[in-house]
Amino acid sequence: MVKNSHHRNSYVKKKVERWDMFAKAVPASLLLLNITLVVFNYVDFTNAFWITMALGSVISCIWWVWTITTIRLVKTTLQSAEDSLLDVRSDVNELVKDVKDFQNRP
């Protein structure tokens, strides 16, 4: 169970790092591509603007789905941790009770 939790945390960390890189690279790439296309008259400014808006919208929707999925994964991980802590608490309470019973024996 600990190994599965560690794997899940590592998985989330790697995905966050990839999305962080993606979030920095894509806007810069789109800007550079648009500047190049407009400067060399491949497209006019209006078309470049609308292409960027469409791509930005698609990327935002993908990001939203990823965010919701990651939040669900984090919620599952936290729920598992909470359940484990409650089990430990129950075990400690039983142990305390057993020690008290042992001390009270004649």
C-alpha positions as CSV (number, residue, x, y, z in Angstrom):
1,M,0.0,0.0,0.0
2,V,2.9,2.4,0.8
3,K,4.6,1.5,-2.5
4,N,1.4,2.2,-4.4
5,S,1.0,5.6,-2.6
6,H,4.6,6.4,-3.4
7,H,4.1,5.5,-7.0
8,R,1.0,7.7,-7.2
9,N,2.8,10.6,-5.6
10,S,5.8,10.2,-8.0
11,Y,3.3,10.0,-11.0
12,V,1.6,13.2,-10.0
13,K,4.9,15.0,-9.4
14,K,6.2,14.0,-12.9
15,K,2.9,15.1,-14.5
16,V,3.0,18.4,-12.7
17,E,6.6,19.0,-13.9
18,R,5.6,18.2,-17.5
19,W,2.6,20.5,-17.4
20,D,4.8,23.2,-15.8
21,M,7.2,22.9,-18.7
22,F,4.4,22.8,-21.2
23,A,2.8,25.9,-19.7
24,K,6.0,27.8,-20.2
25,A,7.0,26.5,-23.7
26,V,3.6,26.6,-25.5
27,P,2.8,30.3,-25.1
28,A,6.4,31.3,-26.0
29,S,6.2,28.9,-29.1
30,L,2.8,30.3,-30.1
31,L,4.1,33.9,-29.8
32,L,7.3,33.1,-31.8
33,L,5.3,31.2,-34.5
34,N,2.8,34.1,-34.8
35,I,5.5,36.7,-35.1
36,T,7.2,34.6,-37.8
37,L,4.0,34.1,-39.7
38,V,3.0,37.7,-39.6
39,V,6.5,39.1,-40.3
40,F,6.9,36.9,-43.4
41,N,3.3,37.6,-44.5
42,Y,2.2,34.0,-44.4
43,V,-0.9,35.1,-42.5
44,D,-2.3,38.5,-41.5
45,F,-2.5,39.7,-37.9
46,T,-6.2,38.9,-37.6
47,N,-5.9,35.3,-38.7
48,A,-2.8,34.8,-36.5
49,F,-4.9,36.2,-33.6
50,W,-7.8,33.9,-34.2
51,I,-5.6,30.8,-34.6
52,T,-3.9,31.7,-31.3
53,M,-7.3,32.1,-29.6
54,A,-8.4,28.7,-30.9
55,L,-5.3,27.0,-29.8
56,G,-5.3,28.7,-26.5
57,S,-8.9,27.6,-25.9
58,V,-8.1,23.9,-26.8
59,I,-5.1,24.0,-24.4
60,S,-7.2,25.5,-21.7
61,C,-9.8,22.8,-22.0
62,I,-7.1,20.1,-21.9
63,W,-5.5,21.7,-18.9
64,W,-8.9,21.8,-17.1
65,V,-9.5,18.1,-17.6
66,W,-6.0,17.3,-16.4
67,T,-6.4,19.5,-13.3
68,I,-9.7,17.8,-12.4
69,T,-8.1,14.4,-12.9
70,T,-5.1,15.3,-10.8
71,I,-7.3,16.7,-8.0
72,R,-9.3,13.5,-8.0
73,L,-6.0,11.5,-7.7
74,V,-4.8,13.7,-4.8
75,K,-8.2,13.3,-3.1
76,T,-7.9,9.6,-3.3
77,T,-4.4,9.6,-2.0
78,L,-5.4,11.8,1.0
79,Q,-8.4,9.6,1.7
80,S,-6.2,6.6,1.8
81,A,-3.7,8.4,4.1
82,E,-6.6,9.4,6.4
83,D,-7.9,5.8,6.5
84,S,-4.5,4.6,7.4
85,L,-4.1,7.1,10.2
86,L,-7.5,6.2,11.6
87,D,-6.4,2.5,11.6
88,V,-3.2,3.5,13.5
89,R,-5.2,5.5,16.0
90,S,-7.5,2.6,16.6
91,D,-4.5,0.3,17.1
92,V,-2.8,2.7,19.5
93,N,-6.0,3.0,21.5
94,E,-6.3,-0.8,21.7
95,L,-2.7,-1.0,22.8
96,V,-3.2,1.7,25.5
97,K,-6.2,-0.2,26.8
98,D,-4.2,-3.5,26.9
99,V,-1.3,-1.9,28.7
100,K,-3.8,-0.4,31.3
101,D,-5.5,-3.8,31.7
102,F,-2.1,-5.4,32.2
103,Q,-1.1,-2.8,34.8
104,N,-4.3,-3.3,36.7
105,R,-3.9,-7.0,37.1
106,P,-3.3,-8.2,40.6
